[in-house]
Amino acid sequence: MVKDLNEAVELSNMIAPEHLELSVQNPFELLSKIKNAGAIFMGHYTPEAIGDYFAGPNHTLPTGGTARFSSPLGTYDFFKRSSIISYSKDTFLKHKDHVFRLAKSEDLDAHALSVKVRQN
């Protein structure tokens, strides 16, 4: 039992449910507070079965609380992406010592060396 909707939202975000029904008078007022849920069903007339069988979203959802760090399966999961990283010389020189120390603290000597050889 929770004392109010704010506490309910807090608890829900901790649980990170696969399915979350916001069966309240104004569900859209709560939506921005929901951070962790696989699928969110809005209002009294949107039961889970609507999403599972008829409304059309993908039903491959994060389970077991994994909605804290994972999303429902979507088309974006089938696209290959790459991270692009670019530092200027000045920015590299500003941060090199921190990166070097982090690499050394993890015993990643080659990573540390990749920073050291670029210091000049």
Backbone bond lengths (Angstrom), bond angles and torsions (degrees), N, CA, C in turn:
res aa  C-N    CA-C-N  psi(-1)  N-CA   C-N-CA  omega(-1)  CA-C   N-CA-C  phi
1 M - - - 1.449 - - 1.533 107.99 -
2 V 1.320 116.05 136.87 1.461 121.32 177.52 1.527 108.76 -116.52
3 K 1.339 115.80 157.89 1.469 119.09 -176.04 1.519 113.55 -82.39
4 D 1.357 117.30 -26.35 1.460 119.47 -179.84 1.529 110.00 -160.97
5 L 1.325 116.17 178.22 1.467 120.45 -177.58 1.531 112.63 -66.04
6 N 1.317 117.69 -32.89 1.468 119.39 177.40 1.518 111.20 -62.25
7 E 1.326 116.60 -42.77 1.459 120.10 177.55 1.530 110.56 -67.02
8 A 1.328 116.51 -36.46 1.466 120.33 177.43 1.525 110.81 -63.16
9 V 1.318 117.18 -42.35 1.467 121.26 178.19 1.524 110.26 -64.10
10 E 1.322 117.20 -43.60 1.468 121.63 178.47 1.526 111.01 -59.35
11 L 1.319 116.37 -45.45 1.458 121.14 178.63 1.525 110.80 -64.54
12 S 1.316 116.34 -43.76 1.463 120.19 179.14 1.526 111.23 -60.55
13 N 1.311 117.25 -42.51 1.467 120.24 179.07 1.525 111.70 -63.82
14 M 1.329 117.37 -31.88 1.469 120.53 176.60 1.530 110.38 -72.19
15 I 1.315 116.77 -41.56 1.470 121.07 -179.03 1.526 110.98 -70.72
16 A 1.329 116.92 -34.93 1.474 123.39 -178.45 1.529 110.74 54.10
17 P 1.329 116.69 64.47 1.463 119.77 -173.55 1.531 113.28 -69.39
18 E 1.312 114.41 154.11 1.463 120.78 172.79 1.531 109.15 -64.73
19 H 1.323 116.99 -45.33 1.464 124.12 178.43 1.518 108.63 -122.37
20 L 1.332 117.05 135.54 1.457 121.14 176.09 1.524 108.12 -132.67
21 E 1.326 116.05 119.59 1.458 120.96 175.72 1.520 108.64 -99.44
22 L 1.328 116.19 120.64 1.458 121.44 174.50 1.525 107.52 -95.44
23 S 1.298 115.91 75.17 1.465 122.34 -178.49 1.519 109.26 -85.56
24 V 1.303 115.02 67.95 1.468 122.71 -179.73 1.524 108.19 -129.64
25 Q 1.336 115.68 168.28 1.462 121.52 -177.16 1.524 112.55 -58.57
26 N 1.341 117.88 -45.38 1.465 122.10 -176.70 1.536 110.09 -126.35
27 P 1.316 117.62 75.76 1.468 119.60 -174.70 1.529 113.83 -63.33
28 F 1.318 117.73 -29.85 1.466 119.56 -178.41 1.525 112.02 -68.04
29 E 1.326 118.11 -21.33 1.463 121.18 174.86 1.529 111.42 -69.99
30 L 1.324 117.45 -25.78 1.468 121.66 179.79 1.527 112.66 -91.90
31 L 1.312 116.85 -22.23 1.459 121.07 -170.46 1.527 113.22 -53.57
32 S 1.308 118.64 -42.16 1.470 120.12 -177.66 1.531 112.27 -66.88
33 K 1.323 117.37 -16.92 1.469 121.17 179.71 1.528 112.29 -88.41
34 I 1.317 116.95 -15.51 1.462 121.01 -178.81 1.522 107.98 -81.57
35 K 1.302 116.02 118.21 1.471 121.47 -177.83 1.523 112.75 -109.19
36 N 1.326 117.79 -24.89 1.460 121.01 -172.51 1.525 111.42 -135.46
37 A 1.320 115.91 96.50 1.461 121.24 174.96 1.519 107.58 -160.85
38 G 1.316 115.99 142.96 1.458 119.67 179.17 1.513 112.22 -70.81
39 A 1.338 116.27 -52.52 1.460 122.41 177.70 1.523 107.73 -136.28
40 I 1.324 116.54 137.23 1.455 121.81 -177.22 1.527 108.22 -117.40
41 F 1.319 115.68 123.55 1.459 122.86 -176.99 1.529 107.25 -104.94
42 M 1.329 116.00 120.67 1.452 122.87 -167.14 1.531 112.81 -96.98
43 G 1.330 117.23 111.12 1.451 122.51 171.48 1.511 115.08 89.31
44 H 1.321 114.12 176.03 1.469 122.08 -174.85 1.521 113.20 -66.64
45 Y 1.317 118.02 -23.79 1.461 120.65 -173.93 1.523 112.77 -104.69
46 T 1.318 116.42 21.17 1.469 121.51 178.69 1.526 109.05 -129.47
47 P 1.321 117.01 70.13 1.465 119.10 177.25 1.532 110.83 -69.82
48 E 1.300 115.71 161.23 1.466 121.87 179.88 1.530 111.76 -51.79
49 A 1.316 117.04 -37.33 1.468 120.91 -178.12 1.525 112.10 -60.36
50 I 1.332 117.77 -31.01 1.471 120.73 177.33 1.530 109.30 -61.05
51 G 1.325 117.10 -46.49 1.461 121.11 179.58 1.512 112.73 -70.31
52 D 1.321 116.24 -37.27 1.460 120.19 -178.03 1.523 112.42 -68.73
53 Y 1.343 116.80 -37.91 1.455 119.14 -169.52 1.519 116.07 -116.48
54 F 1.329 119.04 -16.93 1.450 116.25 -167.32 1.528 115.31 -137.11
55 A 1.326 119.66 -38.85 1.464 122.00 -171.16 1.530 113.48 -70.39
56 G 1.323 118.15 -26.96 1.448 119.97 172.45 1.508 119.21 110.55
57 P 1.353 121.75 -10.96 1.466 117.53 179.76 1.526 111.14 -70.58
58 N 1.301 115.43 157.47 1.453 120.01 177.33 1.520 108.82 -62.43
59 H 1.305 116.40 138.80 1.459 119.81 -177.66 1.534 112.38 -101.27
60 T 1.327 117.95 11.78 1.458 120.37 173.62 1.522 106.51 -88.73
61 L 1.332 115.67 97.40 1.464 122.87 -170.91 1.524 111.21 -113.96
62 P 1.335 116.61 155.32 1.471 119.49 175.92 1.523 110.41 -69.12
63 T 1.317 116.80 131.71 1.457 122.18 -177.84 1.522 110.66 -113.57
64 G 1.315 115.97 171.54 1.464 121.89 173.41 1.514 114.67 59.47
65 G 1.335 118.42 32.70 1.461 121.20 179.57 1.518 114.40 83.28
66 T 1.328 117.33 1.20 1.469 119.29 -177.74 1.524 112.72 -72.40
67 A 1.327 118.04 -5.69 1.471 120.04 174.47 1.532 111.21 -65.37
68 R 1.336 117.41 -10.38 1.476 119.98 174.58 1.521 110.71 -66.55
69 F 1.336 117.86 -24.77 1.464 120.05 -177.35 1.521 113.11 -139.99
70 S 1.316 117.99 8.16 1.451 121.05 -176.26 1.522 109.77 -136.85
71 S 1.332 116.19 161.03 1.458 122.57 -177.42 1.518 110.47 -122.21
72 P 1.338 116.74 166.52 1.463 118.28 172.95 1.532 110.22 -61.19
73 L 1.314 116.30 153.00 1.451 120.70 175.08 1.517 108.97 -61.51
74 G 1.310 117.15 137.60 1.459 121.51 179.54 1.517 110.62 -147.85
75 T 1.296 115.83 174.45 1.465 119.90 -179.43 1.521 111.86 -58.78
76 Y 1.321 117.69 -31.27 1.460 121.81 179.50 1.529 112.18 -61.05
77 D 1.325 117.48 -22.54 1.463 120.74 178.59 1.522 112.68 -72.51
78 F 1.310 116.83 -11.62 1.455 121.05 -178.20 1.526 112.27 -106.07
79 F 1.323 116.43 9.20 1.450 121.56 176.12 1.520 108.89 -104.99
80 K 1.303 116.26 138.38 1.455 121.28 175.61 1.519 108.07 -86.87
81 R 1.304 115.85 131.21 1.459 121.13 179.84 1.518 108.90 -128.08
82 S 1.292 116.07 160.48 1.466 122.24 174.62 1.517 108.73 -131.41
83 S 1.326 116.11 148.85 1.459 120.95 171.12 1.520 107.86 -86.51
84 I 1.321 117.06 138.28 1.456 122.52 177.86 1.524 107.27 -114.63
85 I 1.324 116.97 121.60 1.460 122.04 -178.10 1.519 108.06 -123.97
86 S 1.332 116.29 131.93 1.463 120.18 179.33 1.525 109.18 -144.18
87 Y 1.327 116.50 124.27 1.459 122.55 176.54 1.521 108.86 -117.61
88 S 1.310 116.47 141.24 1.461 120.40 170.75 1.526 107.94 -77.83
89 K 1.320 115.89 166.21 1.464 119.62 178.23 1.526 110.45 -59.03
90 D 1.340 116.78 -44.66 1.474 120.25 -179.19 1.522 111.99 -61.42
91 T 1.325 116.52 -42.67 1.457 119.92 179.70 1.522 110.74 -67.18
92 F 1.338 116.93 -42.06 1.462 120.77 176.22 1.521 110.20 -57.09
93 L 1.335 117.25 -49.58 1.466 121.12 -177.72 1.535 111.50 -62.37
94 K 1.318 116.28 -32.06 1.463 120.76 179.33 1.529 111.41 -67.82
95 H 1.336 118.00 -34.10 1.460 121.28 -172.41 1.528 114.63 -109.71
96 K 1.308 118.10 -4.92 1.466 122.07 -171.38 1.523 113.21 -57.74
97 D 1.305 118.02 -39.95 1.467 120.12 -177.08 1.533 111.67 -65.72
98 H 1.322 116.17 -38.17 1.470 119.82 177.88 1.523 110.31 -65.15
99 V 1.315 116.29 -44.55 1.462 120.81 -179.19 1.532 109.77 -64.59
100 F 1.309 116.87 -42.95 1.461 121.78 178.98 1.529 110.20 -58.24
101 R 1.342 116.41 -47.55 1.471 120.36 -179.20 1.524 111.67 -63.70
102 L 1.317 116.98 -40.26 1.469 119.72 178.23 1.525 110.66 -62.74
103 A 1.321 116.69 -45.40 1.468 120.45 179.47 1.526 110.65 -61.55
104 K 1.320 117.33 -44.09 1.465 120.59 179.28 1.531 110.93 -64.72
105 S 1.328 116.98 -38.00 1.464 119.64 -178.89 1.528 111.51 -66.17
106 E 1.318 117.05 -23.70 1.470 121.16 177.51 1.533 111.54 -96.14
107 D 1.339 116.54 5.74 1.465 121.93 -177.32 1.525 112.35 58.05
108 L 1.327 115.80 35.08 1.463 121.25 176.54 1.532 107.54 -101.73
109 D 1.317 114.21 77.34 1.460 120.87 -173.27 1.523 113.04 -60.62
110 A 1.322 118.03 -37.55 1.468 119.92 179.34 1.527 110.56 -65.90
111 H 1.328 117.48 -36.70 1.472 120.26 176.66 1.531 109.66 -63.79
112 A 1.328 115.38 -46.11 1.468 119.84 179.14 1.522 110.27 -61.05
113 L 1.316 116.49 -42.37 1.467 120.29 179.37 1.530 111.28 -64.40
114 S 1.339 118.03 -35.25 1.464 120.23 179.45 1.525 111.35 -63.22
115 V 1.332 116.71 -27.24 1.459 120.95 175.09 1.523 109.76 -80.50
116 K 1.310 115.90 -46.21 1.473 120.89 -175.97 1.531 112.09 -59.17
117 V 1.319 118.32 -42.13 1.466 120.56 -176.58 1.521 112.03 -70.28
118 R 1.310 118.41 -13.63 1.464 120.85 -179.51 1.527 112.52 -101.58
119 Q 1.309 118.79 6.22 1.466 121.57 -174.54 1.524 113.92 -70.45
120 N 1.288 117.44 -21.97 1.481 118.96 -175.00 1.512 112.09 -89.52
